[in-house]
Amino acid sequence: MTTMAQETAASAAGSGAAVRRHELAAFLRSRRERIAPEQVGLPRGARRRTPGLRREEVAHLSSVGVTWYTWLEQARDIHVSVQVLDALARTLMLDLSERAHLFRLAGSTDPTPAAHCEGITDAVRMTLDQLDPLPASVQNSRYDILGYNRAYSQLFCDLDAIPPEDRNCMLLVHTNPAWQESIVHLDDTRRLMAAKLRASMAGHLSEPAWKMLVKRLQAESPAFRENWRRYEIVVSRSKTKQFRNRHVGLLTLQHTDLWLSPENGARLVTFTPVDEVSRERLERLYALFNPPSTG
């Protein structure tokens, strides 16, 4: 038999969940209505009366059913996966605070590195900064870029201009034109990275962040889909890399991984020049974005 206290607690919990669902519905509507169709590549049309995007447009852009999304905006009691929340956050162009609010209202935890930057301590941050002008970053086995120094920020593209949730080497090498142009052997690099991701994923098959990454890559990159279907597994790789930097030209660098925490795969990734030409160009690249102080 249930006690009156238990019944009261259950009623309060149900009431709280209903309040969150209505807040979530209102939040989604407000963000949908503020986005102009042109911002997502859709024509406005002469007969559009809805401010911002229509429900069916949000559903289509997020790859979810129109009926299901309508229920979500009607505050129906339905389950929302983290993959769907991630897709909605991207479609609605949410910033980090809005994205966090979306996940809280849905009662979920955001699995992206922007929400959880494990492995970046003050000591690691100081190490990254001290390595300038050598490019260095901290990455995990999923290729999320958890931190980086100034030299690394300009090695491939302007990394500061990339939203934190998109700072992932797999995503960037498959979807970012500027990053792609910097890779001398792009096709080989993509195939190798897909094989390494496949090997790393064996220990993370049930984790939402890993499944979200693969699903997004399959949706956005034909090259990834092709390489993923190969089912290749690679653990080791060549340590000499060539990059075509847009500011200083060709760089030939030695890649080194220093493991910080084996239990979650965080590693310090560094690039050192293999010749004097690359060394001079790295120093020039760093100086371009870090001019000496005059005081």
N, C-alpha and C positions, 0 to 999 in steps of 0.2 A: 504494500500500500504506500502511496505517496503521501507525504506530509503536506500541510498547508504551506510551509516554508519552501518546500521543493516546487510546489505548483506556482508559487509567487515568483521564485527565481526563474523558472522556465518561462513564465509569462513575460517577465522583464527582458529575458534574453531574446525572446521572439519579437518583442516590441523594439528592442535596440536594433535587431537585424532589419526590421521593416524600415526604420528610420534611415539606416545606412543605404538601403536599396533606393529609397526616394531621393536621398542626397546624391547618390551616384547617377540616377536618372537625370536629375536637374543639372548636374555638372556636365554630363555628356551633351545634353541639349545646348547648354550655354556655349560650350566649346565648338560644337558643330555649327552653330549659327554665326560664329565670328569668322569663319574661314570662307573666303571668296572662292567660287569655283575655279577662277583663273589660277589660284595659288596651287592647285593640285592638277592643273592641266585639263580642266573641264570647261566646255563653253558655257557662258552664262545663259544665253537664249533669251528671246523676247518675252516669253510667257512665265518666267520664273517669278514666283511670289514668295517663296520661302527664303528668309534671310540666311545667307551662308549656304551650307551643303544640305541636300536632302538626306533622309534616313537611308534610302536605298543606295545613295552614292557612298556614304560612309561604310555601309555594309560591303559594297563591292570593293572599295579600296582596301578594306581590312580583311577581305576573303572570308567573310562570315555570311550566314543567311540573313536575308532581309527580315523575315519573320522573327528570327532569333534576336536581331538587333532591336527591332521594334519592341519586343517584350522587355528588353533591357531598359529601354527608355520609358517603359510603362511601369517600371519597378516590380516586374514579376519576380517570383522566387525561383531563379534559375542559377545554375553553376556557371561561373566564368573562369576559364583557365588562364594561367599566366601568359600563355601564348597569345590568346585573344586580347588580353589587356595590353600586351606589348604592341600588337598590331594596331589597336585603337589609339594608343599613345602616339604612334608614328603618324597615323592618318590625321589625327587632330592636332598634330604639331605641338604637343605639350612640352613645356620646358621641364627642368629637373624637379622643381617644386610641384608643378601640376601633375607630373607623372607619379611622384610619391603619393600625392593626394588621391589619385585614381586608384592606386594599389591598396591604400589604406581603406578607402570606402568599400572596395571589393573584398576586404578581409584577406588579402594575399600579400605575399612578400615578393618584392621585385628582385629577380635573380640576376640582373645585369650588373656588370662591374661598376657602373656609375653609382649604383646604390650601395655596393659593398666592395670597397677597395682594400681587400685583404692584402697583407704583405708589405704595405707602405708605412714604415715607421719613420720617425724623425732621423734615425741613424741611416736608414736606406736612402731617404731623401737627400741627406747631406752627401752621401757617397755618390749619388747621381750627379749632383751639382759639381762635386770636386773632379769628376771625370771629364768635364768640358775642357777642351773642344772635341774630345772623343764622344761620338754618339753613343748613348746608353739608355736603356729602358728596363722596366720591370714588367714581365709578362707571366701569365699562367699557361697551363698546358692547353687551354682553349684559345690561345693567342690574344686574349684581352690585354690591352696595354694599360697597366695599372698606374704607371708613373713614367716620366721621362725627363731628360735634361734639355737644355736649349739646343744643343747640337742635333739631338735626335729629332727635335720638333721641326727641323727644316730639311732633314735628310731625304725624305720621300716627297712630302708636300707640307703645306702649312697645317700641322697637326692641331694647333690651337684652335683652328677654325672648324674642326670636326667635332660634332656633339660628343660628349663623353661616352654615351651609350653606344656610339658607332666606332669607337676607337678599338678596333679589333683587326689584327693583321689579315685574317682570313677574309673578312668583309671588305677591307680596303683593297686588297689585291684583286678582288673579283668585281667590285662595284665602283671604285673611285678612279676616274680617269687620270688624275694627276699622279696618284700613287702608282698606277699601272705603268705610266710613261717612265717612271724612275727605275723600273726593273728591267735590266738588260735582257735577261733570259726569262721572259714572262711565262710562256707556256710551261717550261720545265719547272719553274718555281711553283706555279699553281698546282701542277700534278704532284710534286713532292709534298707541298703543304697539305693537300687533301689526304695523301697517304699517311702523313704524320698525325693528322687530326683523327683519322680512322683508328690508328693504333692507340692514341691517347684516350679515345672515347670508350674503349673497352671497360674502363673502370668507372664510367659515369653514365651508363646507358639509361638510367632512370631519372637523371637530373634534368629539371625543366630548362635551365639555361643552355645546356648542351643541345637538347632537342630543338629549342628555339633557334639557336644559331644554324643548325643544319637545315631546318625548315626554311629559314629566311634565305640561306644561300641557294638552296634548290629552287626557290621561287624567283630569285633575282639574277642568277648566273647560269647560263647554258654550259659554260666551261666547267663550273663546279659539278653540275649534274652529270656531265660526261665522266669526269674524273672520279666522282663518288661511286658511279656504277662499276668502275674498274675493280673496286674492292682491293686495292693495293695497300700493303702495310709496310711502312718504313719507320725505322727508329733512328738510325744514324743519317747524317747528311754531310755534304761538302761544307767546309768552313770558310772557303774563299768566295766572297760575293762581289758582284759588280753592279754599281748603281749609276744612273745617268741623272745627276742632280741638275735642276733647272737653273741654278745660279753659278755653279763652278765647273760643271762638266762631269766627265767620267771619273768615278772613284772605285778603286779596287781595295777592298777591306777584308780583314780577317774577323770572322764571327766567333765569339766566345760566349758560352753559357756558364754562369756561376749560380748554382742552386742555393736558394735561400731557405726554403722550407719544403722538403720532399713530400710531406703529407698532403700539401695542396698544389704542388707543382710550380710554385712561384720561382722565377729565376731572374737573375740580372743578365740582360743581353747587352754585350758591348761590341763595338766595331773599332778596330785599330787598323791604320794604314799599312799596306804591305810594301809601299815604295815612297820615295821622297815626293813625287808628284802628288800622290794622294794625300800625303801628310800636309803639304802646303795648301792644297785645295780645302781640306777640312778646316785648317786654321783660318783660311779666308772666309769660308762659309760661316764660321762662328763669329768672326769679326763683323760680318755684314749685319748681323742682328744683335750684336752686343758691342757697340762701339765703346772705346775706352772713355772713362769719365774725364772731364776737364777740370774738375774741382780739386 
